[in-house]
Amino acid sequence: MESRAVRDDGPVNRPAPAMSRHLLRVRDLIDRAYAENLDVAALARSACVSPSYFSRSFKAAFGETPHQYVMSRRMERAKALLRAGELTVTEVCLAVGFTSLGSFSTQFRRLVGESPSAYRDRGGHDAFAQLPGCYVRMLTRPRP
């Protein structure tokens, strides 16, 4: 009889397939409703799991926490609105789901590296007009 080495890498931090479907639905919900008040407890309820399990599973599946994902979606949309230049910074702040201009400006500066006003005034956004939207989102997505 031949002996085989058994390799035990421990538990794998991947969500189960059924949970993956729930996570994809929640991610789609976030993408649609990023401007609404989305807290982890409400998102976990929509996935039918506890908030802590939801947060761990979401991070394992997508590489960032639910809060980070919501913030990156909001910042992507804010950048697009600021590039368009049709709204004031305050209007952009409210359009993407923030209730405080100070909080919006702080988060924007932390994720993008400059203030919303400086980003809007910098110009040079015409190059993005020639690219498909999916490439613009990929190129301008905030990096944690």
N, CA, C and O atoms as a DFTB+ gen file, in Angstrom:
576 C
 N C O
     1  1       0.839      -1.156       0.000
     2  2       0.000       0.000       0.000
     3  2       0.898       1.238       0.000
     4  3       1.906       1.303       0.704
     5  1       0.511       2.178      -0.784
     6  2       1.274       3.400      -0.970
     7  2       0.793       4.466       0.011
     8  3      -0.413       4.659       0.170
     9  1       1.708       5.148       0.661
    10  2       1.271       6.207       1.570
    11  2       1.333       7.543       0.829
    12  3       2.265       7.813       0.072
    13  1       0.344       8.344       1.063
    14  2       0.280       9.651       0.412
    15  2       0.367      10.737       1.471
    16  3      -0.182      10.613       2.566
    17  1       1.050      11.775       1.125
    18  2       1.125      12.924       2.032
    19  2      -0.183      13.704       1.922
    20  3      -0.654      14.026       0.832
    21  1      -0.727      13.984       3.049
    22  2      -1.960      14.755       3.071
    23  2      -1.612      16.188       3.398
    24  3      -0.957      16.473       4.401
    25  1      -2.045      17.062       2.564
    26  2      -1.753      18.477       2.756
    27  2      -2.985      19.156       3.343
    28  3      -4.077      19.088       2.780
    29  1      -2.791      19.805       4.473
    30  2      -3.896      20.496       5.114
    31  2      -3.550      21.971       5.200
    32  3      -2.752      22.383       6.040
    33  1      -4.158      22.765       4.321
    34  2      -3.902      24.196       4.302
    35  2      -4.830      24.955       5.241
    36  3      -4.804      26.185       5.280
    37  1      -5.635      24.241       5.984
    38  2      -6.574      24.903       6.875
    39  2      -7.799      25.367       6.116
    40  3      -7.947      25.088       4.926
    41  1      -8.662      26.066       6.798
    42  2      -9.886      26.512       6.132
    43  2      -9.589      27.573       5.082
    44  3      -8.727      28.430       5.276
    45  1     -10.299      27.509       3.991
    46  2     -10.151      28.481       2.919
    47  2     -11.164      29.586       3.162
    48  3     -12.331      29.312       3.439
    49  1     -10.733      30.808       3.061
    50  2     -11.607      31.943       3.344
    51  2     -12.394      32.374       2.112
    52  3     -12.347      33.539       1.717
    53  1     -13.101      31.453       1.516
    54  2     -13.971      31.778       0.393
    55  2     -15.399      31.503       0.794
    56  3     -15.676      30.502       1.454
    57  1     -16.328      32.392       0.399
    58  2     -17.719      32.137       0.736
    59  2     -18.273      30.963      -0.061
    60  3     -17.817      30.685      -1.170
    61  1     -19.250      30.281       0.506
    62  2     -19.901      29.167      -0.175
    63  2     -20.618      29.691      -1.414
    64  3     -20.966      30.871      -1.465
    65  1     -20.848      28.834      -2.419
    66  2     -21.499      29.284      -3.657
    67  2     -22.847      29.971      -3.431
    68  3     -23.143      30.974      -4.080
    69  1     -23.661      29.445      -2.522
    70  2     -24.952      30.085      -2.258
    71  2     -24.742      31.476      -1.675
    72  3     -25.472      32.407      -2.013
    73  1     -23.764      31.622      -0.814
    74  2     -23.465      32.923      -0.235
    75  2     -22.923      33.862      -1.300
    76  3     -23.194      35.062      -1.263
    77  1     -22.159      33.328      -2.253
    78  2     -21.614      34.161      -3.321
    79  2     -22.721      34.845      -4.108
    80  3     -22.590      36.013      -4.474
    81  1     -23.804      34.134      -4.372
    82  2     -24.940      34.736      -5.077
    83  2     -25.523      35.887      -4.270
    84  3     -25.843      36.943      -4.816
    85  1     -25.660      35.672      -2.952
    86  2     -26.170      36.733      -2.089
    87  2     -25.224      37.936      -2.096
    88  3     -25.666      39.084      -2.136
    89  1     -23.932      37.663      -2.056
    90  2     -22.957      38.753      -2.052
    91  2     -22.997      39.541      -3.359
    92  3     -22.880      40.767      -3.349
    93  1     -23.160      38.849      -4.474
    94  2     -23.267      39.540      -5.754
    95  2     -24.512      40.413      -5.802
    96  3     -24.481      41.523      -6.334
    97  1     -25.604      39.910      -5.247
    98  2     -26.833      40.708      -5.209
    99  2     -26.647      41.949      -4.339
   100  3     -27.109      43.035      -4.690
   101  1     -25.974      41.784      -3.213
   102  2     -25.728      42.923      -2.328
   103  2     -24.801      43.925      -3.009
   104  3     -25.010      45.133      -2.902
   105  1     -23.784      43.436      -3.705
   106  2     -22.883      44.350      -4.422
   107  2     -23.651      45.123      -5.496
   108  3     -23.428      46.318      -5.686
   109  1     -24.553      44.437      -6.192
   110  2     -25.393      45.129      -7.175
   111  2     -26.289      46.161      -6.507
   112  3     -26.510      47.244      -7.048
   113  1     -26.803      45.821      -5.330
   114  2     -27.619      46.769      -4.568
   115  2     -26.804      48.015      -4.218
   116  3     -27.290      49.138      -4.354
   117  1     -25.577      47.813      -3.773
   118  2     -24.701      48.939      -3.442
   119  2     -24.440      49.783      -4.691
   120  3     -24.476      51.012      -4.631
   121  1     -24.178      49.124      -5.813
   122  2     -23.911      49.856      -7.052
   123  2     -25.115      50.703      -7.474
   124  3     -24.949      51.798      -8.013
   125  1     -26.316      50.197      -7.229
   126  2     -27.538      50.928      -7.598
   127  2     -27.882      52.020      -6.595
   128  3     -28.321      53.102      -6.984
   129  1     -27.688      51.750      -5.316
   130  2     -28.184      52.629      -4.260
   131  2     -27.055      53.219      -3.421
   132  3     -27.221      53.410      -2.216
   133  1     -25.917      53.509      -4.031
   134  2     -24.754      54.006      -3.285
   135  2     -25.054      55.312      -2.556
   136  3     -24.423      55.606      -1.541
   137  1     -26.010      56.102      -3.058
   138  2     -26.307      57.404      -2.456
   139  2     -27.239      57.299      -1.248
   140  3     -27.455      58.286      -0.544
   141  1     -27.787      56.117      -1.009
   142  2     -28.677      55.939       0.132
   143  2     -27.865      55.589       1.381
   144  3     -26.668      55.311       1.304
   145  1     -28.540      55.609       2.524
   146  2     -27.889      55.272       3.784
   147  2     -27.775      53.748       3.883
   148  3     -28.726      53.077       4.283
   149  1     -26.628      53.215       3.525
   150  2     -26.402      51.767       3.522
   151  2     -25.485      51.400       4.683
   152  3     -24.293      51.709       4.663
   153  1     -26.039      50.747       5.685
   154  2     -25.200      50.284       6.783
   155  2     -25.019      48.775       6.670
   156  3     -25.790      48.093       5.994
   157  1     -24.002      48.271       7.333
   158  2     -23.652      46.851       7.238
   159  2     -24.802      45.965       7.713
   160  3     -25.049      44.908       7.132
   161  1     -25.498      46.381       8.752
   162  2     -26.610      45.563       9.268
   163  2     -27.705      45.396       8.216
   164  3     -28.234      44.298       8.044
   165  1     -28.047      46.466       7.517
   166  2     -29.083      46.378       6.478
   167  2     -28.610      45.522       5.303
   168  3     -29.378      44.731       4.756
   169  1     -27.352      45.682       4.921
   170  2     -26.813      44.871       3.827
   171  2     -26.769      43.398       4.217
   172  3     -27.063      42.527       3.399
   173  1     -26.401      43.118       5.469
   174  2     -26.359      41.732       5.951
   175  2     -27.756      41.123       5.953
   176  3     -27.930      39.952       5.614
   177  1     -28.756      41.924       6.339
   178  2     -30.136      41.425       6.306
   179  2     -30.550      41.060       4.886
   180  3     -31.250      40.068       4.682
   181  1     -30.130      41.843       3.915
   182  2     -30.495      41.524       2.530
   183  2     -29.790      40.262       2.037
   184  3     -30.249      39.620       1.093
   185  1     -28.667      39.905       2.681
   186  2     -27.970      38.660       2.346
   187  2     -28.385      37.513       3.262
   188  3     -27.920      36.385       3.095
   189  1     -29.263      37.799       4.234
   190  2     -29.793      36.787       5.172
   191  2     -28.716      36.162       6.053
   192  3     -28.753      34.962       6.324
   193  1     -27.758      36.973       6.499
   194  2     -26.701      36.495       7.393
   195  2     -26.438      37.548       8.467
   196  3     -26.966      38.658       8.402
   197  1     -25.629      37.192       9.441
   198  2     -25.285      38.144      10.499
   199  2     -24.327      39.202       9.945
   200  3     -23.613      38.946       8.976
   201  1     -24.311      40.384      10.556
   202  2     -23.417      41.447      10.074
   203  2     -21.932      41.065      10.076
   204  3     -21.202      41.398       9.143
   205  1     -21.495      40.374      11.116
   206  2     -20.068      40.021      11.163
   207  2     -19.709      38.992      10.095
   208  3     -18.667      39.105       9.450
   209  1     -20.566      37.991       9.905
   210  2     -20.305      36.998       8.861
   211  2     -20.371      37.658       7.486
   212  3     -19.572      37.344       6.604
   213  1     -21.315      38.565       7.306
   214  2     -21.437      39.268       6.034
   215  2     -20.168      40.066       5.734
   216  3     -19.642      40.003       4.622
   217  1     -19.683      40.803       6.709
   218  2     -18.480      41.616       6.497
   219  2     -17.277      40.755       6.133
   220  3     -16.527      41.082       5.214
   221  1     -17.096      39.649       6.861
   222  2     -15.967      38.747       6.560
   223  2     -16.106      38.140       5.175
   224  3     -15.132      38.078       4.425
   225  1     -17.298      37.694       4.831
   226  2     -17.527      37.065       3.526
   227  2     -17.361      38.069       2.392
   228  3     -16.783      37.747       1.354
   229  1     -17.865      39.278       2.588
   230  2     -17.754      40.319       1.564
   231  2     -16.290      40.651       1.300
   232  3     -15.867      40.763       0.150
   233  1     -15.524      40.807       2.376
   234  2     -14.105      41.130       2.211
   235  2     -13.355      39.976       1.541
   236  3     -12.480      40.207       0.707
   237  1     -13.691      38.743       1.899
   238  2     -13.040      37.585       1.275
   239  2     -13.376      37.510      -0.211
   240  3     -12.528      37.137      -1.021
   241  1     -14.600      37.859      -0.569
   242  2     -15.031      37.753      -1.962
   243  2     -14.532      38.910      -2.827
   244  3     -14.145      38.696      -3.976
   245  1     -14.535      40.125      -2.294
   246  2     -14.256      41.299      -3.118
   247  2     -12.997      42.069      -2.734
   248  3     -12.632      43.026      -3.417
   249  1     -12.334      41.671      -1.662
   250  2     -11.070      42.292      -1.307
   251  2     -11.166      43.599      -0.549
   252  3     -10.140      44.214      -0.256
   253  1     -12.365      44.037      -0.224
   254  2     -12.538      45.234       0.583
   255  2     -13.809      45.090       1.403
   256  3     -14.713      44.333       1.048
   257  1     -13.864      45.827       2.506
   258  2     -15.027      45.737       3.379
   259  2     -16.228      46.382       2.692
   260  3     -16.057      47.150       1.746
   261  1     -17.443      46.079       3.157
   262  2     -18.624      46.722       2.564
   263  2     -18.548      48.248       2.635
   264  3     -18.911      48.931       1.677
   265  1     -18.083      48.778       3.752
   266  2     -17.968      50.239       3.885
   267  2     -16.987      50.806       2.860
   268  3     -17.268      51.826       2.230
   269  1     -15.842      50.151       2.691
   270  2     -14.864      50.610       1.706
   271  2     -15.449      50.570       0.295
   272  3     -15.202      51.464      -0.514
   273  1     -16.224      49.529       0.009
   274  2     -16.840      49.397      -1.314
   275  2     -17.846      50.521      -1.550
   276  3     -17.868      51.114      -2.629
   277  1     -18.675      50.818      -0.556
   278  2     -19.648      51.906      -0.680
   279  2     -18.909      53.225      -0.904
   280  3     -19.284      54.008      -1.776
   281  1     -17.862      53.470      -0.121
   282  2     -17.106      54.716      -0.265
   283  2     -16.449      54.822      -1.646
   284  3     -16.443      55.896      -2.248
   285  1     -15.901      53.720      -2.146
   286  2     -15.254      53.789      -3.465
   287  2     -16.291      54.054      -4.554
   288  3     -16.004      54.786      -5.501
   289  1     -17.480      53.482      -4.442
   290  2     -18.542      53.768      -5.410
   291  2     -18.950      55.231      -5.357
   292  3     -19.132      55.872      -6.392
   293  1     -19.094      55.754      -4.147
   294  2     -19.474      57.161      -3.991
   295  2     -18.407      58.079      -4.566
   296  3     -18.724      59.071      -5.223
   297  1     -17.139      57.750      -4.321
   298  2     -16.061      58.595      -4.828
   299  2     -15.962      58.512      -6.348
   300  3     -15.693      59.522      -7.000
   301  1     -16.176      57.323      -6.928
   302  2     -16.174      57.196      -8.392
   303  2     -17.239      58.092      -8.998
   304  3     -16.984      58.801      -9.971
   305  1     -18.441      58.057      -8.417
   306  2     -19.538      58.873      -8.932
   307  2     -19.255      60.355      -8.709
   308  3     -19.534      61.176      -9.582
   309  1     -18.708      60.700      -7.557
   310  2     -18.373      62.101      -7.283
   311  2     -17.342      62.618      -8.285
   312  3     -17.454      63.745      -8.768
   313  1     -16.357      61.810      -8.592
   314  2     -15.343      62.220      -9.560
   315  2     -15.963      62.447     -10.933
   316  3     -15.610      63.401     -11.626
   317  1     -16.887      61.572     -11.325
   318  2     -17.549      61.739     -12.618
   319  2     -18.364      63.032     -12.646
   320  3     -18.335      63.764     -13.635
   321  1     -19.090      63.314     -11.565
   322  2     -19.891      64.538     -11.503
   323  2     -19.003      65.783     -11.483
   324  3     -19.339      66.796     -12.096
   325  1     -17.874      65.707     -10.780
   326  2     -16.957      66.839     -10.741
   327  2     -16.288      67.058     -12.099
   328  3     -16.060      68.199     -12.502
   329  1     -15.973      65.969     -12.803
   330  2     -15.392      66.102     -14.144
   331  2     -16.375      66.782     -15.088
   332  3     -15.977      67.593     -15.924
   333  1     -17.659      66.456     -14.956
   334  2     -18.674      67.069     -15.812
   335  2     -18.763      68.570     -15.553
   336  3     -19.062      69.338     -16.467
   337  1     -18.508      68.996     -14.314
   338  2     -18.449      70.409     -13.980
   339  2     -19.777      71.132     -13.945
   340  3     -19.793      72.363     -13.913
   341  1     -20.882      70.426     -13.951
   342  2     -22.196      71.074     -13.975
   343  2     -22.751      71.351     -12.582
   344  3     -23.650      72.179     -12.438
   345  1     -22.242      70.684     -11.561
   346  2     -22.745      70.826     -10.197
   347  2     -21.685      71.442      -9.301
   348  3     -20.487      71.317      -9.555
   349  1     -22.143      72.110      -8.247
   350  2     -21.206      72.610      -7.245
   351  2     -20.717      71.429      -6.402
   352  3     -21.281      70.336      -6.463
   353  1     -19.686      71.658      -5.632
   354  2     -19.160      70.602      -4.767
   355  2     -20.225      70.172      -3.758
   356  3     -20.356      68.984      -3.463
   357  1     -20.978      71.126      -3.234
   358  2     -22.042      70.797      -2.276
   359  2     -23.112      69.929      -2.923
   360  3     -23.581      68.970      -2.310
   361  1     -23.501      70.247      -4.139
   362  2     -24.508      69.444      -4.845
   363  2     -23.988      68.038      -5.118
   364  3     -24.734      67.065      -5.002
   365  1     -22.713      67.926      -5.479
   366  2     -22.104      66.599      -5.689
   367  2     -22.105      65.828      -4.385
   368  3     -22.430      64.641      -4.360
   369  1     -21.744      66.494      -3.304
   370  2     -21.717      65.873      -1.973
   371  2     -23.073      65.242      -1.659
   372  3     -23.144      64.079      -1.261
   373  1     -24.134      66.001      -1.836
   374  2     -25.477      65.499      -1.535
   375  2     -25.919      64.437      -2.536
   376  3     -26.634      63.506      -2.165
   377  1     -25.508      64.558      -3.797
   378  2     -25.914      63.603      -4.835
   379  2     -25.327      62.212      -4.617
   380  3     -25.924      61.214      -5.021
   381  1     -24.164      62.144      -3.984
   382  2     -23.527      60.837      -3.798
   383  2     -23.759      60.245      -2.415
   384  3     -23.162      59.225      -2.070
   385  1     -24.626      60.878      -1.614
   386  2     -25.030      60.254      -0.359
   387  2     -24.417      60.778       0.911
   388  3     -24.642      60.207       1.978
   389  1     -23.647      61.847       0.836
   390  2     -23.100      62.447       2.053
   391  2     -24.061      63.516       2.546
   392  3     -24.737      64.165       1.747
   393  1     -24.122      63.701       3.851
   394  2     -24.966      64.751       4.413
   395  2     -24.129      65.913       4.932
   396  3     -24.671      66.959       5.290
   397  1     -22.818      65.735       4.975
   398  2     -21.917      66.764       5.487
   399  2     -20.834      67.046       4.446
   400  3     -20.132      66.139       4.000
   401  1     -20.713      68.303       4.073
   402  2     -19.684      68.692       3.119
   403  2     -18.290      68.436       3.680
   404  3     -17.379      68.063       2.941
   405  1     -18.121      68.637       4.990
   406  2     -16.823      68.379       5.618
   407  2     -16.426      66.915       5.539
   408  3     -15.280      66.594       5.226
   409  1     -17.376      66.025       5.823
   410  2     -17.094      64.583       5.737
   411  2     -16.776      64.181       4.305
   412  3     -15.853      63.405       4.060
   413  1     -17.549      64.714       3.361
   414  2     -17.308      64.410       1.944
   415  2     -15.919      64.864       1.526
   416  3     -15.173      64.103       0.909
   417  1     -15.570      66.102       1.861
   418  2     -14.263      66.641       1.467
   419  2     -13.119      65.850       2.091
   420  3     -12.105      65.593       1.441
   421  1     -13.288      65.465       3.360
   422  2     -12.255      64.684       4.049
   423  2     -12.073      63.325       3.383
   424  3     -10.945      62.912       3.112
   425  1     -13.182      62.625       3.117
   426  2     -13.101      61.316       2.470
   427  2     -12.536      61.441       1.053
   428  3     -11.716      60.625       0.632
   429  1     -12.974      62.453       0.332
   430  2     -12.494      62.656      -1.040
   431  2     -10.986      62.877      -1.038
   432  3     -10.259      62.266      -1.821
   433  1     -10.527      63.751      -0.154
   434  2      -9.085      64.028      -0.085
   435  2      -8.303      62.779       0.319
   436  3      -7.215      62.529      -0.199
   437  1      -8.859      61.997       1.244
   438  2      -8.173      60.782       1.705
   439  2      -8.057      59.753       0.588
   440  3      -7.017      59.110       0.443
   441  1      -9.120      59.591      -0.205
   442  2      -9.127      58.558      -1.236
   443  2      -8.543      59.017      -2.569
   444  3      -7.934      58.218      -3.280
   445  1      -8.717      60.281      -2.917
   446  2      -8.284      60.771      -4.227
   447  2      -6.946      61.501      -4.141
   448  3      -6.158      61.476      -5.087
   449  1      -6.694      62.145      -3.015
   450  2      -5.406      62.819      -2.844
   451  2      -5.459      64.318      -3.036
   452  3      -4.436      64.990      -2.905
   453  1      -6.626      64.860      -3.344
   454  2      -6.793      66.303      -3.465
   455  2      -8.232      66.666      -3.124
   456  3      -9.105      65.800      -3.080
   457  1      -8.469      67.935      -2.888
   458  2      -9.818      68.362      -2.510
   459  2     -10.755      68.258      -3.714
   460  3     -10.298      68.266      -4.857
   461  1     -12.062      68.160      -3.462
   462  2     -13.008      68.104      -4.578
   463  2     -12.922      69.333      -5.485
   464  3     -13.015      69.210      -6.707
   465  1     -12.745      70.505      -4.897
   466  2     -12.636      71.732      -5.703
   467  2     -11.392      71.699      -6.584
   468  3     -11.447      72.062      -7.759
   469  1     -10.278      71.266      -6.016
   470  2      -9.037      71.188      -6.799
   471  2      -9.168      70.160      -7.916
   472  3      -8.679      70.376      -9.025
   473  1      -9.827      69.044      -7.621
   474  2     -10.028      68.014      -8.646
   475  2     -10.864      68.576      -9.797
   476  3     -10.534      68.364     -10.964
   477  1     -11.933      69.285      -9.477
   478  2     -12.809      69.851     -10.501
   479  2     -12.077      70.927     -11.297
   480  3     -12.193      70.981     -12.521
   481  1     -11.320      71.790     -10.604
   482  2     -10.659      72.915     -11.261
   483  2      -9.400      72.516     -12.025
   484  3      -8.943      73.254     -12.897
   485  1      -8.842      71.359     -11.705
   486  2      -7.585      70.937     -12.336
   487  2      -7.722      70.820     -13.841
   488  3      -6.769      71.102     -14.567
   489  1      -8.873      70.416     -14.322
   490  2      -9.054      70.263     -15.765
   491  2      -8.343      69.025     -16.267
   492  3      -7.977      68.150     -15.483
   493  1      -8.151      68.953     -17.557
   494  2      -7.496      67.798     -18.154
   495  2      -8.380      66.564     -18.177
   496  3      -7.901      65.451     -18.394
   497  1      -9.676      66.767     -17.952
   498  2     -10.590      65.636     -17.927
   499  2     -11.156      65.333     -19.313
   500  3     -11.911      64.374     -19.475
   501  1     -10.797      66.146     -20.320
   502  2     -11.313      65.929     -21.668
   503  2     -10.837      64.606     -22.251
   504  3     -11.521      64.015     -23.086
   505  1      -9.666      64.136     -21.816
   506  2      -9.154      62.861     -22.322
   507  2     -10.095      61.716     -21.966
   508  3     -10.189      60.731     -22.698
   509  1     -10.794      61.850     -20.836
   510  2     -11.718      60.803     -20.419
   511  2     -12.967      60.766     -21.284
   512  3     -13.629      59.731     -21.361
   513  1     -13.300      61.862     -21.930
   514  2     -14.512      61.911     -22.759
   515  2     -14.417      60.957     -23.947
   516  3     -15.442      60.530     -24.479
   517  1     -13.204      60.623     -24.364
   518  2     -13.016      59.752     -25.524
   519  2     -12.987      58.272     -25.150
   520  3     -12.992      57.413     -26.032
   521  1     -12.956      57.967     -23.863
   522  2     -12.873      56.579     -23.407
   523  2     -14.247      56.052     -23.019
   524  3     -15.106      56.818     -22.582
   525  1     -14.458      54.750     -23.174
   526  2     -15.700      54.157     -22.663
   527  2     -15.770      54.297     -21.147
   528  3     -14.744      54.318     -20.467
   529  1     -16.994      54.392     -20.625
   530  2     -17.198      54.610     -19.198
   531  2     -16.530      53.578     -18.314
   532  3     -16.034      53.914     -17.239
   533  1     -16.507      52.298     -18.759
   534  2     -15.905      51.254     -17.928
   535  2     -14.404      51.490     -17.747
   536  3     -13.862      51.197     -16.681
   537  1     -13.722      52.018     -18.779
   538  2     -12.299      52.309     -18.658
   539  2     -12.061      53.519     -17.757
   540  3     -11.109      53.548     -16.977
   541  1     -12.937      54.517     -17.874
   542  2     -12.801      55.689     -17.019
   543  2     -12.935      55.275     -15.560
   544  3     -12.156      55.719     -14.717
   545  1     -13.926      54.418     -15.253
   546  2     -14.100      53.960     -13.870
   547  2     -12.883      53.168     -13.409
   548  3     -12.450      53.309     -12.266
   549  1     -12.331      52.343     -14.280
   550  2     -11.171      51.545     -13.909
   551  2      -9.958      52.443     -13.647
   552  3      -9.220      52.227     -12.686
   553  1      -9.756      53.438     -14.492
   554  2      -8.586      54.309     -14.371
   555  2      -8.697      55.298     -13.217
   556  3      -7.684      55.710     -12.652
   557  1      -9.921      55.681     -12.866
   558  2     -10.084      56.708     -11.823
   559  2     -10.580      56.149     -10.510
   560  3     -10.909      56.914      -9.604
   561  1     -10.642      54.840     -10.382
   562  2     -11.126      54.242      -9.144
   563  2     -10.175      54.540      -7.996
   564  3      -8.965      54.347      -8.116
   565  1     -10.726      55.009      -6.883
   566  2      -9.851      55.302      -5.735
   567  2      -9.143      54.042      -5.241
   568  3      -9.744      52.971      -5.152
   569  1      -7.919      54.181      -4.938
   570  2      -7.125      53.064      -4.399
   571  2      -7.027      53.224      -2.888
   572  3      -6.724      54.315      -2.406
   573  1      -7.279      52.142      -2.122
   574  2      -7.183      52.250      -0.660
   575  2      -5.768      52.467      -0.178
   576  3      -5.535      52.576       1.026
